[in-house]
Amino acid sequence: MSILITGATGFVMSNLARHLAERGHDVVAADRLPPDALLRDFLSSLPGPVSFSEVDTTDAAAVRALVGACAPERAVLGAAITSTPLETERTRFLETVRVNVDGTLTVLDALREVGTGRVVVVSSTSVYGTRPDPSPIREDDPKNPATLYELTKWAGEALARRYAAVHGLRGSCAARRDRPRGPTRGRAAVASRGRSRGGRSRAARG
């Protein structure tokens, strides 16, 4: 099965790419950043092939070209600028909205055009906001996003759900992940320092 992953050079999405390739799936790993040598090694010599593609998810023409070329059967949309300090919110406010909201919908629209089946939009448990107690979170608990990242993740998944409803995309869903741990975590953190997905200042990754 062919599967497109956006934000694929980040920690979570690169581990997902490996997981899928280990099971023989054909993975298209898309990101604004090219993979470094460590990531290429991490995703090599697996039962399923992993091909890399540099694309800005806010560039509709580039996204349509990529999606049209690979016509994936499934997709996981994980490209995002993640939680950032207040000063970074000030300087990258509109960019964060464009990537986390507009970019998600741009890719979803292109996938609809080629008839991709199931699409998973990666969100975050941070949409529940700061909680006063450590009790387990339930999916239908009240949402209370406050930071720019939290607000854009909530907006992105909510608009993606509405887009899917309007266009009859029954295979689409959102998955809220918590803070991840595991292989390549340190590599992803080091690689993201000093550059963003567009080659600018520091950005977080999928």
HELIX and SHEET records of a PDB file:
HELIX    1   1 PHE A   11  GLU A   22  1                                  12    
HELIX    2   2 ALA A   37  PHE A   42  1                                   6    
HELIX    3   3 ALA A   60  CYS A   70  1                                  11    
HELIX    4   4 LEU A   86  THR A   91  1                                   6    
HELIX    5   5 PHE A   93  VAL A   97  1                                   5    
HELIX    6   6 ARG A   98  GLY A  103  3                                   6    
HELIX    7   7 THR A  104  VAL A  114  1                                  11    
HELIX    8   8 THR A  125  TYR A  128  5                                   4    
HELIX    9   9 LEU A  148  HIS A  167  1                                  20    
HELIX   10  10 ARG A  185  SER A  192  1                                   8    
SHEET    1   A 6 VAL A  50  GLU A  54  0                                        
SHEET    2   A 6 ASP A  26  ASP A  31  1                                        
SHEET    3   A 6 SER A   2  THR A   6  1                                        
SHEET    4   A 6 ARG A  74  LEU A  77  1                                        
SHEET    5   A 6 VAL A 119  SER A 124  1                                        
SHEET    6   A 6 SER A 172  ARG A 177  1                                        
END                                                                             
